[in-house]
C-alpha cells in the first residue's frame, strides 16, 4: 500500500472531523501523527487513515468470505440465522462477499467448506474473513487459521467476541463424536475397564446435551 503524508487539516477533512479533534485524539493517545516535520508540524499517513482509497488493484479484487457452521443437521435453523447475520453485516459494509457454510463438528478439520475457505485464503483470493463467533470456525485450532490469515494479510472480523450461546450443546456433540471414534478403536481390546470409562463419559455428555 502506498504512503501519503498529509497535514492535519487534510487528515481531519478525510476523517470528517475538525483539526481540534485530531489534536485531542493525539493527547488521549487515540490517534498519533505518523511523523512530525522539523518545525513540529503534524503529518498523517492518509493511506493508513483511509486505506480503501489506496489499496492496490489486486487487494481490491480480493473478496470477503463469511463462514458459518453448525454441529449437526438438526441445527439448520441456527445455520440460516448465522448466514442472515453475516449477509446483513457484509452488505451494510458495502463489501463484495460470499458465504461458505458447513454442517459438522468443530473438531473436524476435513469439512468441505473449511477446506474451501483455507484454499481461498492460501491462494490469495480472500481479503477478509467474517465469522459470528471464533468457535464457529473451529473448536480448537482457530488461532492457527488466524495466523495463516495474518501471514496472507487477510483481515479477520469476529462479530461477537463473547461466549457462543450454543457452546455447551456443540461441545457435547464434539465429545460424543470423540467417544464414538475411541469406542470403535477400543472395541477389539475387550477391555471392560476402558468400555466402562467410555460409557460413563458418554452418559455425562448426553446429559449435558439434554
N, C-alpha and C positions, 0 to 999 in steps of 0.2 A: 504494500500500500504506500502511495506517495506521501510525502510530508510537506505540509504547507503551513508556515508560521505566520500568524496574523496578529495585529494589535488588539487591545482589549475591546475597542468599540466594535470592530468587525466580528470578534468572537461572541460578544454579547448579542449582536444582531442575529447571528446564525442560530443562537440558542433561544432567541425570543425573550431575553431578559435585559436589564439595564447594566451598564458598567459597574454601578454601585453594588449590584447583586453579585457580580463576579468578584469584586474586592472583598465582599463579606464572606463569600464561599471560600476564598483563599484564607481569610483569618480563621475560619472554622475548620480548615483542613479538608473541605469537601472537594474543591477543585483548585489545584495549584497550577500556576503557569508552567509551561514546558521549558521556557527559557526566559532570561532577562537580558536586555541589551546592556552595553557598557554604561549607559546612562540610567539604568534601573527600570526601563520600561518593560512592561509585561508582554510576552509573546506566547500565543496559544497555538497548538497544533490543530488546525481545523480538520485535518483528516482523522484525528482522534475524537474530536467533538462531534463531527458529522460523518462517520465512516461510510454511510451509504452513498455519499457523494463522490467517494474516492476509491471505491472498490474496483479492482480490475475486472475486465470482461469475463475472465474465467471464474472469478469469485462470484460475480453476479449471476452467472449461469447455474451455479450450484443450487440445488433445491433444498427445501426444508422437508424433513421426514418426521412425521408424527407416528409414534409407536404405541400401540395399545395391546394389552394382554390380559386374559383371564385364565384361571387354572383349569377349568373344565367346561364342557358343553352346557351344563345347567346354569352357567353364568352368562349366557348370551346377552341377556338384557343389560347386565353390567358392562359388557363389552361395547354394546351400542351406545350406552351413556358416555363411556370413555371417548369413543370416536367422535361423538357430537361435541363434547367439551373441547377436544383437540381441534376439530374442524373450525369451531366458532372462534377459538383463540387465534389460530393461524390466519383465518380470514380477516379478523379485526386488525391484525398487524400488517395486512396487505402482502403477506408472503405467498409465493408460489409453493405449494406443498402437496404432499401425497401421504396417505395414511397406510401404514402397514400394521396388520392385526394378527395376533397369534392366539391360539387356544392350546394351552399346555402348561405344565408345571414351570414354576420359576427356577427350578433346579435342572431343567432340561436345556442343554446347550445346543441341541440339534433341531430346534424348531425351524420350520421353513422361513417364517417371517424374520426371525432373529438372524439367520444366516444371510438372508437377502439384505437386511439392514447393514450388517457388517461389511458385506461386499460393496454396497453403495458408499460407505464411509471410506473403506480402504482404497477403492478405485477413484476417489476424489469427486464423486458425483453429488455428495451430500455436503451442504454447508452448515446445516443446523439440525439438531435432534431435539424433538419436543416430546416429553412424557408427562403424565399426570403425577406419578409418584416414582421414586427411584426403584421401588420393588416391582413395579410393572415391567421393568427391563429384565432384571434377574434377581432372584432371592439372594444369592451370593455371587459375587464376581462383577457387579455393576461397575465398581471402581476401575476394573481392568478395561471395560468398554469406554469409560470416561477418559482413561489415559490414552487410548487409541484416538478418541475424538480430539483430545488436546494436541496429540502429535500430528494429526491431519488438519488442524485448525478448523475443527467443527465445533460450533457453539452448542452447548447443551442447555436446554431450558426445562426446568422441572417446575410445573405449575403449583404443586402443593408440596412444601418441604416438611409438612407434618406427618403424622402416622397415617398409614394407609388403613382405611376403615375395614378392609377385608383381610387384614394381616392374619388374624387367628384362623380364619376359615382356609385361606390359601396355605398357611403353614401346615395345618393339619393334613391337607391333601398331599403336600410335598412329603411329609413324614410317612404317610401311608404308602406313597409310591416307593420310598426307600425301603420300607419294611417288606413290601411285595418282592422287590428285587433280592433282598437278603434272604427272604424265606425260600425263594426258588434255589438260591445258591447253597443254602444250608440243608435243604430237604434231604439230600443224599447222605448227609453225615449222620443221620439218625440220632442226633444229639437232643435228648429230651430237655436238657438244661437250656440249650440255645432256643429251641422252639418255645419253651415256656416264657423265656425272656421276651422274644419277639411278640408272642401273643399278648403279653402284659402291656408292652409299649403300643401295640396296635389298638387295644381296647382304650387306652388313655387318649390316643389320637382321635379315635372315633367319638369319644365322649366330648372332647374339645370341639370337634367339628359340629356335633349336635347342639 
